[in-house]
Each structure stands twice: as structure tokens, then as C-alpha cells.
Amino acid sequence: MDYEEIRRCLADCRFTDHARREMETEPLGVIRVDEVLGALEVGEIIEEYPEDKPYPSCLLLGRTAEGRPLHIVCAPIPVEGRLVIITTYQADPARWDPEFRRRRTP
């Protein structure tokens, strides 16, 4: 998956109901839409899920303007020029390495 493809689709960014619920109930503080969009502007792909249905998706790591680390699962749909935000959450240091790029092993 190409990050430029994700950036091209940002103009038509849609949030699933699941993503909105997760943003509103995030234990470490509500996640605002502008925080997600800002994190997407400067993010990087850390995992890819090519077998996801109905569209391949990926996990992005981005940071808000305040430095808050967000993980965003999204699916770019280039033929429609749309980006679907499947879920987003603040990366938990107990579950991720210090850079929030790799999951900690139990």
C-alpha cells in the first residue's frame, strides 16, 4: 500500500460508526476528527492487511499537533477517491514498543 494513495483520498475521508464510537470512548481522552486528520497528514504505515474485506486496509501511526500518538486503521478506495477510517485509538505504551510501531509480545 502506498501512503501517497492515502493522502490523495484524504479529501473524502469517512468515519465508520465503529470509529466514531471508539473516538468518543477512548480511555485516554476523546479523539477529535481534526486530530485524526492531522495525524493522517504526517503518519506512516506500520502494518498492512491486504486480505481485509471489502477493501484492503492498513494500520497507520500518526501524531497529533500536540504529539499524541494515534493508531488509525483505514482503507483507501482509490477508484472512488475515498478514505474509510475503520477505527482509531491512542496507542497504549503497555501494548506497543516505545515508538508505537511494533506490538509488544506477551
NUMAR-463833 format. One line per field, with one value per atom (N, C-alpha, C): residue number from 1; residue in one letter; atom name; x negated, y, z. Coordinates in Angstrom, 3 decimals, always signed. Atoms other than C-alpha are relative to their C-alpha. Example, Ala and Ser with C-alpha at 12.3 -4.5 7.8 and 13.67 -1.06 7.14 Angstrom:
! NUMAR-463833
resi c(1 / 1 / 1 / 2 / 2 / 2)
resn c(a / a / a / s / s / s)
name c(N / CA / C / N / CA / C)
xx c(-0.890 / -12.300 / -0.900 / +0.820 / -13.670 / +0.770)
yy c(-1.190 / -4.500 / +1.200 / -1.190 / -1.060 / +1.090)
zz c(+0.000 / +7.800 / +0.000 / -0.060 / +7.140 / +0.730)
This chain:
! NUMAR-463833
resi c(1 / 1 / 1 / 2 / 2 / 2 / 3 / 3 / 3 / 4 / 4 / 4 / 5 / 5 / 5 / 6 / 6 / 6 / 7 / 7 / 7 / 8 / 8 / 8 / 9 / 9 / 9 / 10 / 10 / 10 / 11 / 11 / 11 / 12 / 12 / 12 / 13 / 13 / 13 / 14 / 14 / 14 / 15 / 15 / 15 / 16 / 16 / 16 / 17 / 17 / 17 / 18 / 18 / 18 / 19 / 19 / 19 / 20 / 20 / 20 / 21 / 21 / 21 / 22 / 22 / 22 / 23 / 23 / 23 / 24 / 24 / 24 / 25 / 25 / 25 / 26 / 26 / 26 / 27 / 27 / 27 / 28 / 28 / 28 / 29 / 29 / 29 / 30 / 30 / 30 / 31 / 31 / 31 / 32 / 32 / 32 / 33 / 33 / 33 / 34 / 34 / 34 / 35 / 35 / 35 / 36 / 36 / 36 / 37 / 37 / 37 / 38 / 38 / 38 / 39 / 39 / 39 / 40 / 40 / 40 / 41 / 41 / 41 / 42 / 42 / 42 / 43 / 43 / 43 / 44 / 44 / 44 / 45 / 45 / 45 / 46 / 46 / 46 / 47 / 47 / 47 / 48 / 48 / 48 / 49 / 49 / 49 / 50 / 50 / 50 / 51 / 51 / 51 / 52 / 52 / 52 / 53 / 53 / 53 / 54 / 54 / 54 / 55 / 55 / 55 / 56 / 56 / 56 / 57 / 57 / 57 / 58 / 58 / 58 / 59 / 59 / 59 / 60 / 60 / 60 / 61 / 61 / 61 / 62 / 62 / 62 / 63 / 63 / 63 / 64 / 64 / 64 / 65 / 65 / 65 / 66 / 66 / 66 / 67 / 67 / 67 / 68 / 68 / 68 / 69 / 69 / 69 / 70 / 70 / 70 / 71 / 71 / 71 / 72 / 72 / 72 / 73 / 73 / 73 / 74 / 74 / 74 / 75 / 75 / 75 / 76 / 76 / 76 / 77 / 77 / 77 / 78 / 78 / 78 / 79 / 79 / 79 / 80 / 80 / 80 / 81 / 81 / 81 / 82 / 82 / 82 / 83 / 83 / 83 / 84 / 84 / 84 / 85 / 85 / 85 / 86 / 86 / 86 / 87 / 87 / 87 / 88 / 88 / 88 / 89 / 89 / 89 / 90 / 90 / 90 / 91 / 91 / 91 / 92 / 92 / 92 / 93 / 93 / 93 / 94 / 94 / 94 / 95 / 95 / 95 / 96 / 96 / 96 / 97 / 97 / 97 / 98 / 98 / 98 / 99 / 99 / 99 / 100 / 100 / 100 / 101 / 101 / 101 / 102 / 102 / 102 / 103 / 103 / 103 / 104 / 104 / 104 / 105 / 105 / 105 / 106 / 106 / 106)
resn c(m / m / m / d / d / d / y / y / y / e / e / e / e / e / e / i / i / i / r / r / r / r / r / r / c / c / c / l / l / l / a / a / a / d / d / d / c / c / c / r / r / r / f / f / f / t / t / t / d / d / d / h / h / h / a / a / a / r / r / r / r / r / r / e / e / e / m / m / m / e / e / e / t / t / t / e / e / e / p / p / p / l / l / l / g / g / g / v / v / v / i / i / i / r / r / r / v / v / v / d / d / d / e / e / e / v / v / v / l / l / l / g / g / g / a / a / a / l / l / l / e / e / e / v / v / v / g / g / g / e / e / e / i / i / i / i / i / i / e / e / e / e / e / e / y / y / y / p / p / p / e / e / e / d / d / d / k / k / k / p / p / p / y / y / y / p / p / p / s / s / s / c / c / c / l / l / l / l / l / l / l / l / l / g / g / g / r / r / r / t / t / t / a / a / a / e / e / e / g / g / g / r / r / r / p / p / p / l / l / l / h / h / h / i / i / i / v / v / v / c / c / c / a / a / a / p / p / p / i / i / i / p / p / p / v / v / v / e / e / e / g / g / g / r / r / r / l / l / l / v / v / v / i / i / i / i / i / i / t / t / t / t / t / t / y / y / y / q / q / q / a / a / a / d / d / d / p / p / p / a / a / a / r / r / r / w / w / w / d / d / d / p / p / p / e / e / e / f / f / f / r / r / r / r / r / r / r / r / r / r / r / r / t / t / t / p / p / p)
name c(N / CA / C / N / CA / C / N / CA / C / N / CA / C / N / CA / C / N / CA / C / N / CA / C / N / CA / C / N / CA / C / N / CA / C / N / CA / C / N / CA / C / N / CA / C / N / CA / C / N / CA / C / N / CA / C / N / CA / C / N / CA / C / N / CA / C / N / CA / C / N / CA / C / N / CA / C / N / CA / C / N / CA / C / N / CA / C / N / CA / C / N / CA / C / N / CA / C / N / CA / C / N / CA / C / N / CA / C / N / CA / C / N / CA / C / N / CA / C / N / CA / C / N / CA / C / N / CA / C / N / CA / C / N / CA / C / N / CA / C / N / CA / C / N / CA / C / N / CA / C / N / CA / C / N / CA / C / N / CA / C / N / CA / C / N / CA / C / N / CA / C / N / CA / C / N / CA / C / N / CA / C / N / CA / C / N / CA / C / N / CA / C / N / CA / C / N / CA / C / N / CA / C / N / CA / C / N / CA / C / N / CA / C / N / CA / C / N / CA / C / N / CA / C / N / CA / C / N / CA / C / N / CA / C / N / CA / C / N / CA / C / N / CA / C / N / CA / C / N / CA / C / N / CA / C / N / CA / C / N / CA / C / N / CA / C / N / CA / C / N / CA / C / N / CA / C / N / CA / C / N / CA / C / N / CA / C / N / CA / C / N / CA / C / N / CA / C / N / CA / C / N / CA / C / N / CA / C / N / CA / C / N / CA / C / N / CA / C / N / CA / C / N / CA / C / N / CA / C / N / CA / C / N / CA / C / N / CA / C / N / CA / C / N / CA / C / N / CA / C / N / CA / C / N / CA / C / N / CA / C / N / CA / C / N / CA / C / N / CA / C)
xx c(-0.852 / +0.000 / -0.893 / +0.784 / -1.253 / +0.595 / -0.511 / -0.978 / +0.517 / -0.487 / -0.549 / +1.440 / -1.378 / +2.611 / +0.938 / -0.794 / +3.907 / +0.161 / -0.071 / +3.065 / +0.946 / -0.895 / +4.876 / +1.465 / -1.384 / +8.009 / +0.465 / -0.348 / +7.937 / +1.103 / -1.021 / +10.199 / +1.411 / -1.301 / +13.080 / -0.205 / +0.289 / +12.476 / +1.304 / -1.234 / +15.337 / -0.321 / +0.200 / +15.520 / +1.133 / -1.038 / +17.341 / +0.634 / -0.638 / +19.787 / -0.901 / +0.921 / +17.304 / -1.120 / +1.073 / +14.535 / +0.502 / -0.552 / +16.760 / +0.215 / -0.199 / +17.702 / -1.333 / +1.318 / +14.049 / -0.608 / +0.538 / +13.078 / +0.649 / -0.744 / +15.777 / -0.269 / +0.165 / +14.968 / -1.461 / +1.426 / +11.148 / -0.345 / +0.314 / +9.964 / -1.012 / +1.025 / +7.039 / +0.425 / -0.531 / +9.281 / +0.616 / -0.714 / +11.722 / -0.958 / +0.799 / +10.126 / +0.875 / -0.757 / +11.293 / -0.326 / +0.182 / +11.732 / -1.230 / +1.157 / +9.151 / -1.314 / +1.204 / +6.622 / -0.295 / +0.184 / +7.178 / -0.504 / +0.414 / +6.880 / -1.435 / +1.375 / +3.705 / -0.991 / +0.878 / +2.199 / -0.154 / +0.074 / +3.027 / -0.950 / +0.883 / +1.107 / -1.469 / +1.415 / -2.134 / -0.287 / +0.120 / -1.584 / -0.884 / +0.740 / -3.288 / +0.724 / -0.607 / -2.037 / -0.905 / +0.804 / -3.156 / +0.448 / -0.478 / -1.029 / +0.938 / -0.913 / +0.832 / +0.856 / -0.956 / +3.889 / +0.612 / -0.462 / +4.198 / +1.201 / -1.113 / +6.760 / +1.309 / -1.224 / +9.268 / +1.075 / -1.162 / +12.743 / +0.908 / -0.088 / +14.390 / -1.185 / +1.153 / +11.155 / -1.253 / +1.253 / +7.501 / -0.146 / +0.162 / +6.617 / -1.410 / +1.307 / +3.628 / +0.131 / +0.099 / +2.627 / -1.045 / +0.907 / +1.071 / -0.350 / +0.405 / -0.882 / -0.157 / +0.128 / -0.448 / -0.006 / +0.008 / -0.849 / +0.789 / -0.737 / +1.391 / -0.990 / +0.858 / +0.026 / -0.616 / +0.499 / -0.385 / -0.912 / +0.881 / -2.378 / +0.685 / -0.753 / +0.371 / -0.092 / +0.129 / -0.329 / +1.354 / -1.257 / +2.684 / -0.272 / -0.036 / +3.165 / +1.321 / -1.173 / +5.583 / +0.045 / -0.209 / +6.918 / +0.897 / -0.756 / +8.080 / -0.113 / -0.018 / +8.903 / +0.148 / -0.139 / +8.143 / +0.739 / -0.735 / +10.510 / -0.306 / +0.473 / +8.597 / +0.960 / -0.918 / +11.189 / +1.122 / -1.026 / +13.641 / -0.615 / +0.671 / +11.033 / +0.410 / -0.542 / +12.244 / -0.890 / +0.723 / +10.579 / +0.997 / -0.899 / +12.569 / -0.828 / +0.647 / +11.457 / +0.801 / -0.670 / +12.296 / +0.003 / +0.080 / +11.080 / -1.246 / +1.171 / +8.643 / -0.035 / +0.171 / +7.228 / -1.367 / +1.314 / +4.407 / -0.828 / +0.883 / +1.504 / -0.346 / +0.239 / +1.072 / -1.453 / +1.406 / -2.586 / -0.183 / +0.108 / -1.878 / +0.099 / -0.212 / -0.962 / -0.916 / +0.831 / -3.416 / -1.403 / +1.373 / -7.139 / -0.034 / +0.060 / -8.345 / +0.304 / -0.291 / -7.962 / +1.402 / -1.364 / -4.454 / +0.084 / +0.026 / -5.495 / +0.166 / -0.070 / -5.625 / +0.725 / -0.727 / -3.348 / -0.985 / +0.804 / -4.910 / +0.488 / -0.396 / -4.937 / +0.347 / -0.436 / -3.107 / -1.008)
yy c(-1.177 / +0.000 / +1.233 / -1.209 / +3.449 / +1.145 / -1.085 / +6.336 / +1.170 / -1.072 / +8.795 / -0.262 / +0.377 / +6.890 / +0.431 / -0.413 / +7.535 / +1.522 / -1.474 / +11.250 / +0.499 / -0.418 / +11.520 / -0.177 / +0.290 / +10.076 / +0.809 / -0.748 / +12.398 / +1.028 / -1.020 / +14.950 / -0.549 / +0.629 / +12.460 / -1.088 / +0.896 / +10.904 / -0.284 / +0.380 / +8.958 / -0.885 / +0.754 / +7.540 / -1.006 / +0.991 / +4.296 / +0.336 / -0.184 / +4.244 / -0.544 / +0.586 / +1.999 / +0.989 / -0.971 / +4.591 / +1.152 / -1.128 / +7.369 / -0.403 / +0.470 / +5.281 / -0.112 / +0.142 / +4.455 / +1.368 / -1.343 / +8.119 / +0.652 / -0.612 / +9.172 / -0.668 / +0.741 / +6.488 / -0.356 / +0.274 / +6.448 / +0.233 / -0.138 / +5.777 / +1.101 / -1.015 / +8.208 / +1.397 / -1.304 / +11.072 / -0.037 / -0.048 / +11.764 / +0.383 / -0.312 / +11.797 / +0.817 / -0.882 / +14.680 / -0.312 / +0.216 / +14.464 / +0.745 / -0.769 / +17.216 / -0.650 / +0.710 / +15.172 / -1.164 / +1.126 / +12.151 / +0.504 / -0.531 / +14.227 / +0.522 / -0.481 / +15.889 / -1.142 / +1.166 / +12.538 / -0.703 / +0.621 / +11.189 / +0.757 / -0.821 / +14.062 / -0.350 / +0.237 / +13.061 / -1.450 / +1.376 / +9.348 / -0.883 / +1.023 / +6.200 / -1.328 / +1.327 / +2.718 / -0.899 / +0.918 / +0.238 / -1.453 / +1.348 / -2.799 / +0.082 / +0.067 / -3.834 / -1.247 / +1.096 / -6.042 / -0.188 / +0.108 / -6.903 / -0.916 / +0.946 / -9.659 / +0.525 / -0.545 / -7.416 / +0.183 / -0.165 / -7.262 / +1.058 / +0.029 / -5.420 / +0.670 / -0.667 / -3.422 / -0.295 / +0.110 / -3.923 / +1.222 / -1.116 / -1.798 / -0.021 / -0.084 / -0.751 / +0.714 / -0.681 / +0.453 / +1.089 / -1.140 / +3.896 / +0.491 / -0.713 / +5.598 / +1.454 / -1.429 / +9.339 / +0.709 / -0.787 / +12.076 / +1.285 / -1.253 / +15.000 / +1.155 / -1.182 / +18.554 / +0.076 / +0.005 / +18.054 / -1.202 / +1.148 / +14.838 / -1.269 / +1.176 / +12.425 / -1.099 / +1.069 / +9.046 / -0.665 / +0.648 / +7.734 / -1.137 / +1.077 / +4.434 / +0.132 / -0.169 / +4.633 / -1.168 / +1.052 / +1.648 / +0.593 / -0.611 / +2.812 / -0.826 / +0.674 / +1.600 / +1.057 / -0.912 / +3.799 / -0.699 / +0.530 / +3.297 / +0.928 / -0.940 / +4.934 / +0.218 / -0.175 / +4.287 / +0.962 / -0.937 / +6.329 / +1.264 / -1.150 / +8.747 / +0.225 / -0.083 / +7.970 / -0.766 / +0.677 / +7.002 / -0.324 / +0.418 / +4.991 / -0.230 / +0.184 / +5.286 / -1.082 / +1.147 / +1.920 / +0.123 / -0.267 / +2.688 / +0.837 / -0.747 / +4.852 / -0.017 / +0.028 / +4.824 / +0.575 / -0.453 / +6.276 / -1.227 / +1.145 / +3.847 / -0.139 / +0.299 / +2.207 / -0.457 / +0.372 / +2.098 / -1.397 / +1.346 / -1.165 / -1.074 / +0.980 / -2.878 / +0.196 / -0.324 / -1.206 / +0.377 / -0.406 / -0.545 / +1.508 / -1.432 / +2.941 / +0.935 / -0.824 / +4.243 / -0.253 / +0.363 / +2.684 / -0.612 / +0.600 / +0.857 / -1.525 / +1.458 / -2.758 / -0.406 / +0.518 / -4.715 / -0.698 / +0.724 / -5.966 / -1.452 / +1.399 / -9.729 / -0.295 / +0.296 / -11.108 / -0.837)
zz c(+0.000 / +0.000 / +0.000 / +0.192 / -0.885 / +0.830 / -0.839 / +1.595 / -0.828 / +0.876 / -1.267 / -0.423 / +0.326 / -2.179 / +1.131 / -1.159 / +1.324 / +0.000 / +0.022 / +1.078 / -1.097 / +1.090 / -2.271 / +0.378 / -0.394 / -0.667 / +1.213 / -1.217 / +2.381 / -0.210 / +0.248 / +0.717 / +0.236 / -0.244 / +1.040 / +1.044 / -1.113 / +4.442 / +0.740 / -0.689 / +6.017 / +1.189 / -1.232 / +9.529 / +0.165 / -0.294 / +10.282 / +1.344 / -1.304 / +13.169 / +1.107 / -0.983 / +14.976 / +0.347 / -0.241 / +14.548 / +0.859 / -0.785 / +15.901 / +1.462 / -1.387 / +18.960 / +0.726 / -0.618 / +19.638 / +0.326 / -0.233 / +19.312 / +1.222 / -1.107 / +21.782 / +1.340 / -1.252 / +24.351 / +0.295 / -0.215 / +24.137 / +1.465 / -1.430 / +27.728 / +0.316 / -0.256 / +27.377 / -0.455 / +0.394 / +26.214 / -1.392 / +1.272 / +23.393 / -1.130 / +1.189 / +19.938 / -0.934 / +0.889 / +17.736 / -1.468 / +1.441 / +13.955 / -0.499 / +0.475 / +13.430 / +0.435 / -0.434 / +15.446 / -0.945 / +0.921 / +13.197 / -1.342 / +1.309 / +10.025 / +0.045 / -0.153 / +11.304 / +0.091 / -0.123 / +12.264 / -1.341 / +1.330 / +8.794 / -0.920 / +0.846 / +7.192 / +0.194 / -0.323 / +8.930 / +0.372 / -0.454 / +9.504 / -0.856 / +0.735 / +8.358 / +0.165 / -0.053 / +7.562 / +0.836 / -0.813 / +10.232 / -0.165 / +0.301 / +9.285 / -1.195 / +1.140 / +6.144 / +0.118 / -0.046 / +5.898 / -1.395 / +1.392 / +2.179 / -0.189 / +0.131 / +2.808 / +0.602 / -0.593 / +4.632 / -1.058 / +0.873 / +3.114 / +0.598 / +1.462 / +1.493 / -0.705 / +0.607 / +0.953 / +0.813 / -0.766 / +1.888 / +0.911 / -0.932 / +4.888 / +0.576 / -0.636 / +6.949 / +1.336 / -1.285 / +10.387 / -0.143 / +0.086 / +10.480 / +1.399 / -1.202 / +13.208 / -0.392 / +0.224 / +13.294 / +1.343 / -1.242 / +15.865 / -0.230 / +0.063 / +16.608 / +0.113 / -0.123 / +16.659 / +1.401 / -1.375 / +20.433 / +0.281 / -0.164 / +19.894 / +0.475 / -0.440 / +20.905 / -1.058 / +0.995 / +19.211 / -0.267 / +0.381 / +17.310 / -0.965 / +0.973 / +15.566 / -0.739 / +0.842 / +12.664 / -0.979 / +0.988 / +10.732 / -1.071 / +1.087 / +7.344 / -1.275 / +1.299 / +3.863 / -1.087 / +1.136 / +0.871 / -1.139 / +1.147 / -2.051 / -1.169 / +1.027 / -4.913 / -1.160 / +1.139 / -7.634 / +0.339 / -0.448 / -5.568 / +0.590 / -0.599 / -4.196 / +1.445 / -1.360 / -0.687 / +0.975 / -1.074 / +2.597 / +1.098 / -1.065 / +5.133 / +1.261 / -1.301 / +8.751 / +0.729 / -0.612 / +10.308 / +1.513 / -1.431 / +13.822 / +0.281 / -0.445 / +15.711 / +1.520 / -1.451 / +19.211 / +0.333 / -0.450 / +21.235 / +0.323 / -0.216 / +21.236 / +1.480 / -1.407 / +24.642 / +0.176 / -0.187 / +25.787 / +0.593 / -0.567 / +27.645 / -1.088 / +1.076 / +24.356 / -1.200 / +1.151 / +21.970 / +0.441 / -0.303 / +21.805 / +0.241 / -0.332 / +22.864 / -1.182 / +1.181 / +19.294 / -0.551 / +0.393 / +18.940 / -1.401 / +1.340 / +15.741 / +0.029 / -0.100 / +16.983 / +1.281 / -1.169 / +19.291 / +0.935 / -0.987 / +22.495 / +0.030 / -0.112 / +22.817 / +1.453 / -1.383 / +25.854 / +0.757)
